[in-house]
Amino acid sequence: MSLIYNQTTANEHARNTAGAVLHLPPLLTGHPFIADQCWLDAFRAGAKLPENLNYQGGKRLGFYYQWLWQQLILNHPDYELLGEELQLTVDKKTLGAIDFLVKNLQTEQIEHWEVAIKFYLAYEHSWPGPNARDNLDKKAKRMLTHQLMLSSHPAYKATLEQQYGRPDVRRLIMQGRLFYPAHAGDSGSDIELNPDAAKGLWCYSQQAQTLDLRRIAKPEWIAPPSFESLKQEPPLTAVTNPTMAVAPDNQIWFVMPEKWPHEK
């Protein structure tokens, strides 16, 4: 989390953001492993937000997001956290890490969850991220066919299954926001999107000069603040890094450097 927050504000921010996670729709649909809106609604119905949240992890947004899910699991009456960030190796080569192993106390089943908060922009029939090396199709494929299959890998069976059990259920919890071009006709790939996924607009730095945008700090990308709360901040001008912002009508924007995605 950004160091601009004192501890009291950080606790409040984390609590508010955890609440936002409970209401953020999934990005994708169309695969049995994908946690859909029905499952998220059921999880939210039983969720209890802890009062005191003290995040002390890394500054990357993905670390913060995973920690928020950890807190939601730990405080949920229907789930028990069995293991987190479980590394699998073969011949000293790392295969990957399992985000969460969870016991469903209603069904008594062991579940393997992978979680991700992602932001993608429609560009030339693809969905690159702010870091253009990333894209939605590639990320989804890796999580569904590699990450979620780690718990059935022989290395898991040999080293972790006796301790944690064999997962019966696999879930991909991928939330975030999809950004569509404001000044061009580009579209994303044909991957099966959730029609209710959170949406925004994107443009290049020069195009943003007349929009009266306000910069959104990265810890707040999950739960963007209103324009009203930021209107005293200076308007966004030229950017050299991908920057999320909010407009006077509370539309969420991504403003990209002029050479994106060709310079990564």
N, C-alpha and C positions, 0 to 999 in steps of 0.2 A: 504494500500500500504506500502511496505517496507520503513523504515526510511532512507534507503541509498540514496533516491532521495531528492535533494533540490527542491524548489518549481518550478523553471523553468524547470528542468529535469522532474519533476512529471507531469507538464502540457503537455510536449511533449510526455512523455510515455503514458499518458492517451489518448491523441489524436491519437497516433499511434495504441494503443490497440483497441480503438473504431473503427478505420479503419479496423483492423484485424477481429473484430467481424463481420463486414459487409461481409467479404469474407469467413468466416469459415463455411463449410457445416454442415447441420444437421447430427446428429448421426443416426437417425432412420427414417424409412418410414413405410408405411402400416397401418396407422390409420388416420381417417379424422381430428383429432385434431392436428396432427403433422404439424408444419410449414415446408413445403418442400422447395426444392431449387428454384422452380418457385416463391414462395411467397417471399423468401429472396432476390432473384434477383430484384423483383419489388420494395421491400422496399429499397434496396441499391440504385436503380436508382434515387429515390427521396430524399435520405438521405443527410443531410448537417451536416458536422462535426463542432461543435462549436470551436472557436479559443482558448478560455480560459476554461480549465477544471481543477477544483480544488477539488480533492477528499479528504474528511476529515472523511470518515467512518471507519468501522472496518477493521482489517487486513485480515480477511478471504477472500479468492479469490471469493467466491460466492457473498459476499456483493459488492465487487468491480465490478464484472460482472453485477450484477443487476443495479448498479449505471450507468454503461456504457449504458445499455439499456434505462434507464431513460433519459439520456442525448440525446440519439438518437431519442427517442420519442418526447421529448420537442422541438427538432429542426427540426422535420420532417413536411413538409407542408401538408401531407395527414392525420395526426393523431393529436389528442388532448388527453393529459393525464388527466384523470378524477380522478383517485385515485390510491394509491400505498400502499402496505403492510397493507391491510385492515384486521384487526383481526375479527374473528368470534368466539363467545363464546355461549355456552348453559349451563345454570345452573352453571356458573362460571368455566366451563370446556372449554379450548381452542380447537376449532375444527381445526384451521389452519389460515393461512393468504393468502389473494389474492395478488399475486405479482403486477399486473397492471390491471386496468380498463381503456380502451382506446376507444375513439370515432373515428371511421373511417369517415373522413370528405368527402370522395367520396361516400360512401354508406349510411351515416348517422346511421350506426349500432354501437351498443355498443359491444366491444370485451373484453373478459377476456383472459389475457396472463399470462402464467407461464414460467419462464425462468430458465435455469440451464446450467452451464458449468461443464462438467464431464470428467473424465479420467478413462478408464477401461482397464483391462489387461485380455487377453484370458488365462484361467487356468482351466483345467479339466472340459471342457464343461460348463463353466460359465464365467461371466464377472465381477469379483470383482474389486473394486477400490483400490487405495493405502491404504485406510482404509478398510480392508477386510470385515468389517461389512456391507459395502455398496456393492451393485451390480446392474448392469444395468437393469436386468429384474425387480427386486424389485422396483427400483427407477422409471422406466417408468410406471409400473402398478400403483404406488401410485399417480404419477402426473396426469395420465390419468383418473383414476377412483375415486380419492379423491380430489386432489388439484383443478383440473379443474371443479369439480362438486360443489365446495363450493358456486359458484355464483348461483346455483339453489337450494341450501339448504333452508329449511324453515327459518333458522336463518338469512340468507341474505335477504330473502323476507320481513321478519319482521322488520329488522333494517336498511338495506342499500339500498334496491331497490328503495324506494321513492326518495332518494337523487341521486343515480347514474344511475338508470334505470336497465332494465333487459337485460343481455347480449344475443346477437343473435349468436355470434361467439366465439369459444374457440380455443386458439392456445397454443401448447406446443413448445417452442423454446429451444431445447436441442442441444447444440454444445459441442465440445471438441475434444478428440482424442482417438483412439482405438489402443492398443499396442499388438503386436503379439510376441510370444516367439521366441527368436533368437536361442535357443539351445535345443528345445524340440518340440514335435508335438502337444502340447495342442491346443485346439480350444475353442472358446466361445460357448455360448448357441445358440439356434435356433431362437432367437429374430430377427425380420426383420430389418437388418441394411441397412443404406444408403450405396450403394457401393462406393460412392464418399466421404465418411467420411474421415477426416484427420487420418492418420495412423502413427505408429511408431513401435519400437521394444522394448522388455524388456528382462532383464536378472538379475541374482543375483549378489550380490556385488563382489564375488570372480571372476565371469566370466567377470566382467567389467575391470579387471586390465590391460588387454592388448589392450583396445579399444581407449585409448587416448581421453577420453571424457572430456568435460568441463561442470561444474555444471550450471544449469539455475536457477536463482532466482525465487521464486514462483510468484511474480507479473508478471513475463514474461512468465508464462506457457501458457497463452492465445495466445501470439504472440512471439514464441521463437526467440531469436537472432541467427545470423549466427555464425558458428564456428570461422570465421575470426575475428569477433568482440570480441571474448572471448579467443583467442589463447594465449594471454599473461597470462591468469589466470592459476593457477596450475592444472595439470590433476586430474581428480576425482580418489580418492583411495577408501578405504573401506567406506561403508555407514552404518549408524545405523537407518536412516529414509528413506522412499521412496524419491528418488531424480530424478528429470528430468535433462537430460543432452543432449548435442549435440556432434555429432561425426565430424571428419574432412570432411566427405562427406555431412555434414549438415543433416544427419539422426537424428531424435529425438528419444531418448531412455528414458526408465524408468529403474532405477537401484534399486533393492529391497533388503532389509536385508535378510540374509540367512533363517530366520525362517518365513518369510512372505509366505502364509497368515495365518499360524497357530498361530502366536502371533500377536494380532491386536493392 
